[in-house]
Amino acid sequence: MSREPLLSADDAVSQRTATRSLSLARDEDTALRPKRMEDMVGQREVYERLKIAVDAARIRSEPLGHILLDGPPGLGKTTFAMCIPNELGVPLQIASGAALAAPKDLLPYLSNAEAGSVLFIDEIHRLPKTVEEFMYPAMEDFRVDITVGEGISARTVNMSLRPFTIIGATTRTGLLSAPLRDRFQIREHLEFYDQAELTKIVCRNAGKLKIAIDEEAAGKIARCSRGTPRVANNRLRWVRDYATSRANGEITLPVAEEALSMLQVDVLGLDGQDRKYLETIHRVFHGGPVGVEALAHTLNTATDTLSDEVEPFLLRAELVVRTPRGRRLTAAAYKHLGVDPPDDLPRLLDADEESTQSLF
């Protein structure tokens, strides 16, 4: 009895096409990343300190001290982690904290680490406690204790490791345990980029994507990128697609403005979801204060989506403030929405500030 194929011919072609498209997208992401730290734009203070540590380790022929990089998503933590091994001329292994569910998952990375090599653990705050504790002797003494067998016949084998460097990246340093944080000799926090830096990144990456762009268009994309290179690259890709389809493959200021308008991105970089958040506080809750759960139910959105994705930029842009009584719009938010603020807005904000101070 013959079996029917799991995939039809058309499905197989579609699957191969999707796989090839995904591979091309990953290759494009890799191509946009600098290969050496000196080629990176922005984060110059972090660069200078890491450069000194890298140079000293290379001169002494010693492994680099363990490094912890923290900061919001898209600011270059992974780029730094990939550039450092290139500077040292050593191999790189990459792991994800979410995928290391047990010590046995981490063991192959440790046992295969060459002398002086780098192990990059992304989202390191997601490591389970058992894996963290397993890492302590590996980071300090370059050894691990392995239990062989079970019950009364079990025994512990001490396995030595070749000296190596762990680079951890996290967006939530507070979730790391204090013993793990203290084992990183170098800790760096990445800041948001200014417009000039993002404009330079957009111009450089447009060249890598082989599309012409003028300075004004690059500045427009940079202004709408929330101070984040990853967002700038995503905006640039969209504008490139728009220019290829509608503007003969050249990005000018009018083309960039039309493309970003179609994406519903405004001059501050707010998208449709951000504006809906502000408009709901104004229209439904009369400017606030309002709790995040009430907002989430009104917007039919998960609370985590608002607190992790929407609010961080609105808070940084000073369009919203968090008070003990809930979220409230600022005068800048009313101005951006094109509506008049309430006459008692300054008094309300002062009252919220006094209420906050009374909590301490």
C-alpha positions as CSV (number, residue, x, y, z in Angstrom):
1,M,0.0,0.0,0.0
2,S,1.6,3.3,-1.1
3,R,1.7,6.3,1.1
4,E,0.7,9.7,0.0
5,P,3.6,12.2,0.1
6,L,3.7,14.4,3.2
7,L,4.0,17.5,0.9
8,S,2.6,18.1,-2.5
9,A,4.9,19.4,-5.2
10,D,3.5,22.9,-4.9
11,D,3.8,22.8,-1.1
12,A,7.4,21.6,-1.4
13,V,8.3,24.4,-3.8
14,S,6.6,26.9,-1.4
15,Q,8.5,25.6,1.5
16,R,11.8,25.8,-0.3
17,T,11.0,29.3,-1.4
18,A,10.1,30.4,2.2
19,T,13.3,28.8,3.5
20,R,15.4,30.5,0.9
21,S,13.7,33.9,1.7
22,L,14.4,33.4,5.4
23,S,18.0,32.6,4.7
24,L,18.4,35.7,2.5
25,A,16.8,37.9,5.2
26,R,19.3,36.5,7.8
27,D,22.2,37.1,5.4
28,E,21.0,40.6,4.9
29,D,20.8,41.2,8.7
30,T,24.3,39.9,9.0
31,A,25.6,42.1,6.1
32,L,24.2,45.2,7.8
33,R,26.1,44.5,11.0
34,P,29.6,45.9,11.4
35,K,32.3,43.2,11.6
36,R,34.7,45.2,13.8
37,M,34.0,47.5,16.8
38,E,35.8,50.5,15.1
39,D,33.2,50.4,12.3
40,M,30.3,50.8,14.8
41,V,28.5,54.1,14.9
42,G,27.6,55.4,18.4
43,Q,28.2,53.9,21.8
44,R,31.7,55.5,21.7
45,E,32.3,55.4,25.5
46,V,31.4,51.7,25.6
47,Y,33.6,51.1,22.6
48,E,36.6,52.8,24.2
49,R,36.4,50.8,27.4
50,L,35.9,47.5,25.6
51,K,38.7,48.3,23.2
52,I,41.1,48.8,26.1
53,A,40.0,45.5,27.6
54,V,40.4,43.7,24.3
55,D,43.8,45.2,23.5
56,A,45.1,44.3,27.0
57,A,43.9,40.7,26.7
58,R,45.5,40.3,23.3
59,I,48.8,41.8,24.5
60,R,49.0,39.6,27.5
61,S,47.7,36.5,25.6
62,E,45.1,36.0,28.2
63,P,41.3,35.3,27.9
64,L,39.2,38.4,28.1
65,G,37.2,38.9,31.3
66,H,33.5,37.9,31.2
67,I,31.3,40.8,29.8
68,L,27.7,41.6,30.6
69,L,25.9,44.0,28.1
70,D,22.6,45.4,29.0
71,G,20.1,47.8,27.5
72,P,16.9,48.1,25.5
73,P,16.5,45.9,22.4
74,G,18.2,46.8,19.1
75,L,21.0,49.0,20.4
76,G,23.9,46.8,19.5
77,K,24.5,44.2,22.2
78,T,24.7,41.3,19.7
79,T,26.9,43.4,17.4
80,F,29.4,44.0,20.1
81,A,29.4,40.3,21.1
82,M,30.1,39.3,17.5
83,C,32.8,42.0,16.9
84,I,34.8,41.2,20.0
85,P,35.8,37.7,18.8
86,N,36.8,39.2,15.5
87,E,39.1,41.7,17.3
88,L,40.7,38.8,19.3
89,G,40.8,36.4,16.4
90,V,39.1,33.6,18.4
91,P,36.1,31.3,17.7
92,L,32.6,32.3,18.8
93,Q,29.7,30.1,20.0
94,I,26.2,31.5,20.3
95,A,23.5,30.3,22.7
96,S,20.2,31.6,23.9
97,G,19.2,31.7,27.6
98,A,15.7,30.5,26.8
99,A,17.1,27.3,25.2
100,L,19.4,26.3,28.1
101,A,16.8,24.7,30.2
102,A,19.1,22.4,32.2
103,P,22.9,22.1,32.9
104,K,23.2,19.3,30.3
105,D,22.2,21.8,27.6
106,L,25.1,24.1,28.5
107,L,27.7,21.4,28.9
108,P,28.4,20.9,25.2
109,Y,29.2,24.6,24.8
110,L,31.6,24.6,27.8
111,S,33.3,21.4,26.8
112,N,33.8,22.5,23.2
113,A,35.1,26.0,24.1
114,E,38.6,26.5,22.8
115,A,41.2,28.4,24.8
116,G,40.4,32.1,24.7
117,S,37.2,31.6,22.7
118,V,33.9,33.5,23.4
119,L,30.6,32.0,24.3
120,F,27.8,34.5,23.7
121,I,24.6,33.9,25.7
122,D,21.7,36.1,24.5
123,E,18.8,36.9,26.8
124,I,20.9,35.6,29.7
125,H,18.3,36.7,32.2
126,R,16.1,33.7,31.1
127,L,18.6,31.1,32.4
128,P,17.0,28.9,35.0
129,K,18.6,29.0,38.5
130,T,20.1,25.5,38.2
131,V,21.9,26.5,35.0
132,E,23.1,29.8,36.7
133,E,24.6,27.8,39.6
134,F,26.2,25.3,37.2
135,M,28.0,28.3,35.5
136,Y,29.5,29.7,38.7
137,P,32.6,27.4,38.8
138,A,32.9,27.5,35.0
139,M,33.2,31.2,35.1
140,E,35.5,31.5,38.1
141,D,37.7,28.4,38.0
142,F,37.0,27.0,34.5
143,R,35.7,23.7,35.8
144,V,32.4,22.0,36.1
145,D,31.2,19.3,38.4
146,I,29.3,16.5,36.7
147,T,27.3,13.8,38.5
148,V,27.7,10.4,37.0
149,G,25.2,7.6,37.8
150,E,22.3,7.6,40.2
151,G,21.5,6.7,43.8
152,I,24.2,5.5,46.1
153,S,26.4,4.6,43.2
154,A,26.5,8.1,41.9
155,R,29.8,10.0,41.9
156,T,30.9,13.5,41.0
157,V,33.5,14.0,38.3
158,N,35.4,17.3,38.2
159,M,36.1,18.3,34.6
160,S,38.5,21.1,33.7
161,L,37.7,23.6,31.0
162,R,39.9,25.6,28.7
163,P,39.9,29.3,29.8
164,F,37.2,31.1,27.8
165,T,35.0,34.3,27.9
166,I,31.3,34.5,28.4
167,I,29.5,37.5,27.0
168,G,26.0,37.9,28.3
169,A,23.3,40.1,26.8
170,T,20.2,41.1,28.5
171,T,17.4,43.6,28.3
172,R,16.4,43.1,32.0
173,T,19.5,43.2,34.3
174,G,17.2,43.2,37.4
175,L,16.2,39.6,36.7
176,L,19.8,38.3,37.0
177,S,20.8,37.0,40.4
178,A,23.4,39.0,42.2
179,P,25.9,36.1,42.3
180,L,25.8,35.8,38.5
181,R,26.0,39.6,37.9
182,D,29.1,39.8,40.2
183,R,30.9,37.2,38.1
184,F,31.1,39.5,35.1
185,Q,34.3,41.6,35.3
186,I,33.0,44.0,32.7
187,R,29.5,45.5,32.7
188,E,28.3,47.9,30.1
189,H,25.0,49.7,29.6
190,L,24.1,50.7,26.0
191,E,22.3,54.0,25.5
192,F,19.9,55.2,22.8
193,Y,21.4,56.9,19.7
194,D,21.1,60.5,18.6
195,Q,19.8,61.6,15.2
196,A,23.2,62.2,13.7
197,E,24.4,58.7,14.6
198,L,21.2,57.1,13.2
199,T,21.5,59.2,10.0
200,K,25.0,57.9,9.5
201,I,23.8,54.3,10.0
202,V,20.9,54.7,7.6
203,C,23.3,56.2,4.9
204,R,25.8,53.4,5.4
205,N,23.3,50.6,5.3
206,A,21.5,52.0,2.3
207,G,24.8,51.6,0.5
208,K,25.0,48.0,1.7
209,L,21.5,47.4,0.4
210,K,22.5,49.0,-2.9
211,I,20.0,51.7,-3.0
212,A,20.5,55.5,-3.5
213,I,19.4,57.8,-0.7
214,D,19.8,61.5,-0.1
215,E,20.8,63.1,3.2
216,E,17.4,64.6,3.9
217,A,15.6,61.2,3.4
218,A,18.2,59.5,5.7
219,G,17.5,62.2,8.3
220,K,13.8,61.6,8.1
221,I,14.2,57.9,8.6
222,A,16.5,58.5,11.5
223,R,14.0,60.9,13.2
224,C,11.3,58.2,13.0
225,S,13.5,55.4,14.5
226,R,13.1,55.9,18.2
227,G,16.8,56.2,18.8
228,T,17.3,52.5,17.9
229,P,19.5,51.2,15.0
230,R,17.3,48.1,14.6
231,V,14.2,50.2,14.1
232,A,16.2,52.4,11.7
233,N,17.2,49.4,9.6
234,N,13.6,48.1,9.6
235,R,12.3,51.5,8.5
236,L,15.0,51.7,5.8
237,R,14.1,48.3,4.4
238,W,10.4,49.3,4.1
239,V,11.3,52.6,2.5
240,R,13.6,50.7,0.1
241,D,10.7,48.4,-0.9
242,Y,8.5,51.4,-1.4
243,A,11.1,53.2,-3.5
244,T,11.7,50.0,-5.6
245,S,8.0,49.6,-6.2
246,R,6.8,53.2,-6.6
247,A,9.8,55.5,-7.1
248,N,12.3,53.9,-9.6
249,G,14.6,52.7,-6.8
250,E,15.8,56.0,-5.4
251,I,15.0,57.3,-1.9
252,T,14.3,61.0,-1.7
253,L,12.7,63.0,1.1
254,P,9.2,62.9,-0.5
255,V,9.5,59.1,-1.1
256,A,10.6,58.5,2.5
257,E,7.7,60.7,3.8
258,E,5.2,58.8,1.6
259,A,6.5,55.4,2.6
260,L,6.5,56.2,6.3
261,S,3.0,57.7,6.1
262,M,1.8,54.5,4.5
263,L,3.4,52.6,7.5
264,Q,1.5,55.0,9.8
265,V,4.7,56.3,11.3
266,D,4.6,60.0,12.3
267,V,7.3,62.6,12.8
268,L,8.1,61.4,16.4
269,G,8.3,57.7,15.3
270,L,5.0,56.8,16.8
271,D,3.0,54.1,14.9
272,G,-0.7,53.4,14.9
273,Q,-0.7,51.5,18.1
274,D,1.2,54.2,20.0
275,R,-1.3,56.9,18.8
276,K,-4.2,54.7,19.6
277,Y,-2.8,54.4,23.2
278,L,-2.6,58.2,23.6
279,E,-6.0,58.8,21.9
280,T,-7.7,56.3,24.2
281,I,-6.3,57.9,27.3
282,H,-7.5,61.3,26.0
283,R,-10.9,60.3,24.6
284,V,-12.0,57.6,27.1
285,F,-10.2,58.5,30.3
286,H,-10.0,62.3,29.8
287,G,-6.2,62.3,29.9
288,G,-5.9,60.0,32.9
289,P,-4.9,58.9,35.4
290,V,-5.8,55.3,34.3
291,G,-4.4,51.9,35.2
292,V,-2.6,49.8,32.6
293,E,-5.1,47.0,33.0
294,A,-8.0,49.2,32.2
295,L,-6.2,50.5,29.2
296,A,-5.4,47.0,28.0
297,H,-9.0,45.9,28.3
298,T,-10.2,49.0,26.4
299,L,-7.7,48.5,23.6
300,N,-8.3,44.8,23.6
301,T,-4.5,44.2,24.0
302,A,-2.5,42.2,26.5
303,T,-1.1,44.2,29.4
304,D,2.4,42.9,28.7
305,T,2.2,44.4,25.2
306,L,1.5,47.8,26.5
307,S,4.0,47.8,29.4
308,D,6.9,46.1,27.3
309,E,6.3,47.4,23.8
310,V,4.2,50.6,23.8
311,E,4.9,52.5,27.0
312,P,8.8,52.5,27.1
313,F,9.1,54.8,24.2
314,L,6.2,57.0,25.2
315,L,7.7,57.4,28.6
316,R,11.1,58.2,27.2
317,A,9.5,60.7,24.8
318,E,7.8,62.4,27.8
319,L,4.4,61.9,26.3
320,V,3.1,59.9,29.2
321,V,3.9,59.8,32.9
322,R,3.4,57.0,35.4
323,T,1.9,58.1,38.7
324,P,0.6,56.1,41.7
325,R,-2.9,56.6,40.4
326,G,-2.1,55.5,36.8
327,R,-0.9,56.7,33.4
328,R,-1.5,60.4,32.5
329,L,-0.9,62.4,29.4
330,T,1.6,65.2,29.4
331,A,1.4,68.6,27.8
332,A,3.6,67.3,25.0
333,A,1.1,64.5,24.3
334,Y,-1.8,66.9,24.0
335,K,0.3,69.0,21.6
336,H,1.2,66.0,19.5
337,L,-2.5,64.9,19.3
338,G,-3.4,68.5,18.3
339,V,-5.8,69.0,21.2
340,D,-5.9,71.5,24.1
341,P,-4.7,70.3,27.5
342,P,-6.9,70.8,30.5
343,D,-6.4,74.1,32.3
344,D,-5.5,72.2,35.6
345,L,-2.9,69.9,33.9
346,P,0.2,71.4,35.7
347,R,-1.6,71.2,39.1
348,L,-2.6,67.6,38.5
349,L,0.9,66.6,37.6
350,D,2.3,68.4,40.6
351,A,-0.2,66.6,42.8
352,D,0.8,63.2,41.3
353,E,4.5,64.1,42.0
354,E,3.8,64.9,45.6
355,S,1.8,61.7,46.0
356,T,4.8,59.8,44.6
357,Q,7.2,61.5,47.0
358,S,5.0,60.6,49.9
359,L,5.5,56.9,49.2
360,F,9.2,57.1,50.2
